[in-house]
C-alpha cells in the first residue's frame, strides 16, 4: 500500500491538470441544465463538507451550527450587494470572513467539548435562523430576498448554471488546497493529536482550545463562502434554506463519505446527492430508501464510503502480491 | 533545585488524595515515586502537569511558580510526561507522534500552513529529521510510517517516551513506563532512562517494578494514602519500617 502512495505522489501535478481540464470543459460538453445544476449544488456541499471535515474528522469536534454560518455568509453577501452595491467579487470573501468572525465570537464556547460543544453550536445555528426570520426590516423575514444580482465581469454575467460552474469549482479547488495544506502542517498535526488524545497533546504543549477555534474558523469561512455562492447562484435566499436540516444533511454526507479522510466528504456528497436525485421517482418513499442506504453504509463501514474504497484497494494489492509470489 | 513542591494538598470532595506533600528535586537526578495502589502517585503527576489545580500548596519549576497553570503552558516551560495507560495518537504515524512533540519549537500558524513559505518548509524538514533521529535512538525507525495504534505495546510505551524527548523538556515524568513490558524490554527501558539522565535530563518516575526503580533511582519518595511517609536512598527505603508496613501491612500487633 505504501508503494502505491509514493508512486502517486510522484506525479501529482499531472493528475491535477487532467482533473482541472475535465472540470473546465464540463460545462461545454454537458448541455443539460439539470445536470450542471446538480453539479453546482454538489460543489457547494463539498465546500461545507471539507470545512466540517477539518473540524470533525481532523479535530474531533462537532459543529451543529453549520447552517448558521451558511446563512450568515449568504445574507452578508446579499445585503452588501443589494443595499450597498458592492460587487460579488468583494462580497464573496467578505461573507467568508464575516462567518469566520461569528465563529470567533463562539471562541469561548470552544472550551466546551464533545456533546456540550455540539449543543452550543446547534443553539447558535438556530439563533441565526430565528434572527434572519424575524429581523424583517433587514432581511425581509420569511419571505426571503429575490432578484439577487448575478456576479459579472464587465458585460459578462454569470447568470446561469453553466456560467456559474467554473466559479464554484475554483472555490472548491481553493478550499481543497487550503484544507490539504492545513492538514499536512504543524497546525494539522496539532489538530489530529487533539482528536486522538487531547490530554496527551496538551502535555506536549499543544494548546487544544486554540486549535479547535482555528478549525471552527476555517469551517465557518468556507460555510460563508458556500452561502454567498448559493445566494448568487439561485438568486434567492430565505431563512428556510438555513434550517438545521441543512446541518444534518452536511453531517450525514461527511460521515457516510468517511470523516477524517480528505476525499471522504467529497465521496459522501457525490454519492448522497446522486442517490437523492435518482430516488426522486420514489416520491414519498425517498427519505426512507435514502436513510436505509445511510444506515447500511454505516453498519458495514464505520469509516464510510472512503473506508470501503481503502479496504478494496488493500484487497486488490494483496491479491496482486500473492500472484507475484 | 529544578522542582520544588511545597505543601501540596489535593482534595476531591471529602477525599484527600494528596496531603501536604513536599518534594524537592535536583537537576539531573532520577527520582523514584513509589507507593501502594491508590497512594496518590498519578494524582501527584496530574497536579504537577496542571490537570488539577492543587487545593493547597505551591509548585515551583526552576524558581518559577507554576501552580495552577494550564497543562500546555507547563509543558512549554519544560516539563512533559507519559501516561500510565498509554495515550498515543493512534491514527497518526509513529513519526508524526514524535513530531507533535516538537510543537513548541516552531511557530507556523494558519498562514504559514497555507502559504508554506521556504522558512516553514525548512522548519518542517528539521522537525522530520529530528523525529527520525529520536526514532532511530529508540530502534524504531523501521516503524516510522506505521500507524501508532498498530504498534506493539512496548513500542507504544517507547513512542510515548520518544514524544516527550522531542519536546526537549528538562524534567520528564514517567508514569509506570515498564508496565506490560517483558524482561528484555524492561532492561532496554532501564538503560534508556539512564542514557536520558546522562544526556542531562531530570526524571521523576512512578514504577511498580521494585527491582528496576531501586537500581535506577538516586532517591526514592514513598507515598501512602496521599501522604509522604519516607524519602531517601534506595537502600534506606528498603529498610524503612514505615515503608515495609505500608507494603506488607503492620507486623507484630
Interface residues (C-beta under 8 A of the other chain):
Chain A: X2 X177 X178 X181 X182 X185 X186 X187 X188 X189 X190 X192 X193 X195 X196 X197 X199 X200 X201 X202 X203 X204 X205 X206 X207 X208 X214 X218 X260
Chain B: X49 X51 X70 X71 X72 X75 X76 X80 X81 X83 X87 X88 X89 X90 X91 X92 X96 X97 X99 X100 X101 X103 X104 X106 X108 X109 X110 X112 X113 X114 X116 X120 X123 X124 X127 X145 X160 X163 X164 X166 X167
